Amino acid sequence: MCSVNDVKPGTAKRVDVEGYRLCVVRIGESWYAIGDECSHADYSLSEGDVWEDDLEIECPKHGSTFRLDTGEPQTLPATQPVPTYDVKVDGDDVVVTLP
């Protein structure tokens, strides 16, 4: 799906896999994967700021933030969660489990 070297700590990267648009986030050595489409508007979450201390990512379009571990919106205008996916690192590969 992507390499650990593709995502620097504190950043996000968009990855498209098998018809899924994913936002992969690295905080330290922890990894998160959520749907890359903001639930409020069709905008890429991977282009937003990562809030490491809060485990959140901010939609750059309207400022809604989403928990990386649950996908739940933390601020308006978004009211619906985005999907989350299990992530593991296998050697240098970041692997996301899709439904």
N, C-alpha and C positions, 0 to 999 in steps of 0.2 A: 504494500500500500504506500508506504514512504519510509525513508531512512531516518534514524534518530538524528543524523546530521542535517536533515532538511528543516528541522524546527529548533530554533535556538530557545533556551529557557526564557519564559516570560512572553512568548510569542505564539501566534496561531498561524495555521496554514490550511488552505482549502485543498481537499483531495476528493476527486470524483472516482467512485468505485462501484461497478455493477449497477449503475443507475442511481446511486446514492450520492448526494452532495454533502460532504462531511467537513467539519471544522475540527482539526486536530490541534490540541493545545498542550504545551509543555510548561509545567511549573516546577522548576528544579528537576528532579528525576521522576516526578509524577506526570502521568499522561491522561488526557481526557479527550473524548470525541463526542461531539454533539452535531445535530443537524445544522448545516451552514446557512439555512434560510431563516431569517427573523420571522417569528410568528405574527408580527404586526404588519410587516410589509416585506415584499420579496427583495431583501437586501442581504448581502453576504456578511455573516457575523465574523468570518475570519479576517475581515478588513478592519475590525474594531479593536479597541484597546483591551488588553488583558489586565484584570485587577487581581494580581497574585494573592494579596492578603485576604481578599474576600472570595476567592475561587469563582470569579465572575468574568464574563466578557461583555463588552458594551457594543450594542449595535451602533455603527457610525452614522446611520441615517437619522434616527429619532432619539437616541440616547437610552433606550431600554437596556437593562442589564439582565443576564441570565446566569444562573448557577451552573457551573461546569459539571458538577456531580449529579444533579437532578434534572437540569434543563428548565427549572422553574423560573419564570420572570420575577425579577426583584423590584423593577420600577416600571411605571407606565411610560408609554402608552400600551406596551405589550401586556396581554392578560392570559395568553395561552402558552404552555411550555413548548420547548423544542425537544425532539427525541435525543436520548443519550445512548451511547454504545460502550460496550466493554472494550478495553484496550490492554494489550500486553506488548512487551518488548521481547523479541526473539533475536538475540544477537544484535545486529545493527538495524533490524527491521521493526517498524511499528505496525502491529497487526490489530485491526479492529474487527470485532465479531459483529456481523450483520444479521438481521433477523431472517 
